[in-house]
Amino acid sequence: MKTLLMAGSLIVALASPALAQTAEKKAVQDTVERFLLQLGDKEYDKVAAALAPKALVVISRQRDGQWANSFQTGEEWVAALKKNPSPAAFREPLSNVSATVDSDRLAYLRADFQIIRDGSAQSHGVDQFTLVRDGDAWKIAVLAFTSLPQK
């Protein structure tokens, strides 16, 4: 009986960090998916609030067979979004999601995505988010993505 109790205690002790890590990974993924929904719904004030101060947005885009990179602060990126006179609503479902959380303070999420407008795929690529914990919340410090036209 004593051996059984010790074995059970060991299993609980070893499983607790794994469960906490899984819960934090889910929290990171939920933060990113909520951000993408708000972005697709053109809720730019909420998008801005999800970004850490001095956030960075890096885009590597392919158009007409040529690659171009752009670099903006989060503030510049959101300001450009707000200036668009006729933004289209979209969805950006993620697949092949991989997340890591380090020291409960820094997180990284990588995922494949497609941009869907009016039920049709417009483009696809890879999203990479670096998040930092700010109090009880995760904030996006770096958003980097590739963007390729849909074939």
NORQUI-V750487 format. One record per pair of residues at least 4 apart in sequence whose C-alpha atoms are under 6 Angstrom apart, sorted by sequence separation. I is the first residue (numbers start at 1). J is the second residue. D is the distance in Angstrom with one decimal. If there is no record, write none. Layout:
# NORQUI-V750487
<<I,J,D> <I,J,D>>
This chain:
# NORQUI-V750487
<<11,15,6.0> <26,30,6.0> <30,34,6.0> <39,43,6.0> <62,66,5.4> <72,76,5.9> <102,106,5.2> <116,120,5.3> <133,137,5.7> <134,138,5.9> <38,43,5.1> <62,67,4.4> <72,77,6.0> <101,106,5.8> <116,121,4.5> <133,138,4.5> <61,67,5.6> <101,107,4.3> <115,121,5.7> <116,122,5.9> <132,138,5.6> <61,68,5.4> <100,107,5.5> <115,122,5.5> <132,139,5.4> <60,68,5.7> <100,108,5.4> <115,123,5.3> <131,139,5.4> <60,69,4.4> <99,108,5.5> <114,123,5.7> <131,140,4.4> <59,69,5.6> <99,109,4.3> <114,124,4.1> <131,141,5.3> <59,70,5.2> <98,109,5.7> <113,124,5.5> <130,141,5.6> <58,70,5.8> <98,110,5.3> <113,125,5.5> <130,142,5.0> <58,71,4.7> <97,110,5.8> <112,125,5.8> <113,126,5.9> <129,142,5.6> <57,71,5.9> <97,111,4.4> <112,126,4.4> <129,143,4.8> <57,72,5.2> <96,111,5.4> <111,126,5.7> <56,72,5.9> <57,73,5.9> <95,111,5.8> <96,112,5.9> <111,127,5.3> <128,144,5.1> <56,73,4.6> <57,74,6.0> <94,111,5.9> <95,112,5.2> <110,127,5.7> <128,145,5.9> <55,73,5.7> <56,74,5.4> <94,112,5.7> <110,128,4.5> <127,145,4.4> <55,74,4.9> <94,113,4.7> <109,128,5.7> <126,145,5.4> <93,113,5.7> <109,129,5.1> <126,146,5.3> <108,129,5.6> <125,146,5.0> <92,114,5.5> <108,130,4.6> <125,147,4.9> <92,115,4.8> <107,130,5.8> <124,147,5.8> <125,148,5.8> <91,115,5.9> <107,131,5.0> <124,148,5.4> <91,116,5.1> <106,131,5.8> <123,148,5.5> <90,116,5.5> <106,132,4.7> <123,149,4.4> <90,117,4.8> <105,132,5.6> <123,150,4.4> <105,133,4.9> <122,150,5.4> <41,89,5.5> <40,89,5.1> <40,90,4.6> <40,91,5.5> <25,99,5.9> <57,142,5.9> <59,144,5.7> <61,146,5.6> <55,141,4.5> <56,142,4.8> <57,143,4.9> <58,144,4.5> <59,145,5.2> <60,146,4.7> <61,147,4.6> <62,148,5.2> <52,139,5.1> <55,142,5.6> <57,144,5.7> <59,146,5.9> <51,139,5.3> <52,140,5.4> <50,139,5.5> <51,140,4.6> <52,141,5.1>>
